[in-house]
Amino acid sequence: MKKLNIHGYGDDLTINNIRLGDLSPDEHEKIELNKGGQNYSPLENVVVSHVKDSSTLICRKPSNDGVSKYVEEELLDGLCCYSAVNQGQLNKDIVNAVIHHLDIEKIPTVPRSIRHKYMSGFLLAATAFTEMDRVVPKVAGVESWELTFKLCRRWGYEIKKIPTDKAIIVGATGNFHGRSMAATSMSDDLDSKNNFGPFLPGIELVPFNDFDALEKLFNEKSEYIAAYSVEPIQGEAGVIVPDNDYWPKVSKLCKEHNVLLAFDEVQTGFGRTGKNFAHQLYNVKPDIMGCGKAAGGGILPVSFVAGRDDVVGVLTPGSEGSTFGGYPLASIVGIYAIKTLIDGDLAKQAQIRGAQLLDGLNTIKNEFSDKIKIVRGKGLLTAFEMHNNKHLDGHVVSVKLLDQGIYAKETHHSTVRLAPALTITSNQIDILLSAVRNVIKEL
Ligand SMILES: Cc1ncc(COP(=O)(O)O)c(C=O)c1O
């Protein structure tokens, strides 16, 4: 290895004489293009630097004065890391808890093969918050879904008595559960699957929000079906909200056929949709669910599976594990992610600010009905979809919103998702709406 010299913090962080504060947006892009994997296409000409307030980022854009490498501008965060930052950027209570526990309480880093005292705290908080019997901590969102998948299969064999290796997990078309092989196997997005096969067997898809299709499949194969594993509202698909009676009917059907209802609440959980969990909007309760994103308060990746005693109870020592799942710092962050959500009544805030945002988007839709086809959402998980027309391009909208100081990103060609922090103010929602209106007007 050539000599590697690393020193400094923030802008002064210097790697082999390259100081981060000296890099232009173009130079950042070149480093990423030359040294990173090309699995994202981030917005061009903008690099986020730091946080100004709970919904405002400071970003760097190219400078045109020929002297400076960049100019700094405010960016209103309309996405909050795909709902990982529901509690707001650098939530003070979570940050204070982290600093206090690292600095004063001297928390250790230990694996699960020895008990640590913060695990009990996390399990008490997470079971109470989810109203579930048992919780198993993981790290990334996809891991919570992956573990849900495994638990459903094992429950299928050991409790439902499905013949060995015949278990079916049913998913929904348009699903997104992350990027593991199991999640990729369930996906019907061809870009995410290309040349990653062979895929996992034992997965069948039904159209989302189509009760009859699910009932037909259950009637044909329910003796082999362990679970219907699904997002209560599809986020990545463009905020697809099912009919009001869909989940109550599905929940009843699952009970009739002894099939688990397994919700992926990674994006919809933690207050995002106006309730602590989206299933509460529909008065149903899953048998098992995966949570992630805001479970880490926007500070650390924290995820977990929460479920009924007999479902999570099929785990045995050695059948699952994760070095960093629920390690002391993650447990602290997990507890405080829940505490801040409850103390700030953030699900209620999502209801109030979400109603303001949806009202405003619908007003814009009515004014420009030739451009916007539909507005969808629950709480602060919202999206608008434009008509299928080449010039009504979601990416162009994202770029134009950036020029107006707003960070939002398209999902698919013609849909733009808006999901700001649940701490966003009424004034900030008005700023967001006025930028959306300007951009749509110009298209
Ligand atoms: C519903 C859902 N499940 C799982 C995931 C995967 O989470 P992660 O990217 O943290 O693995 C996502 C991420 O967007 C998601 O929206």
The ligand as an ORCA input file, in Angstrom:
! r2SCAN-3c Opt
* xyz 0 1
  C     -40.593     -0.498      2.254
  C     -39.098     -0.605      2.296
  N     -38.536     -1.734      2.748
  C     -37.210     -1.882      2.819
  C     -36.361     -0.877      2.413
  C     -34.868     -1.085      2.481
  O     -34.287     -0.329      3.476
  P     -32.684     -0.145      3.485
  O     -32.350      0.679      2.283
  O     -32.398      0.561      4.786
  O     -32.079     -1.493      3.431
  C     -36.897      0.328      1.934
  C     -36.024      1.419      1.486
  O     -36.406      2.335      0.808
  C     -38.303      0.465      1.881
  O     -38.860      1.584      1.422
*
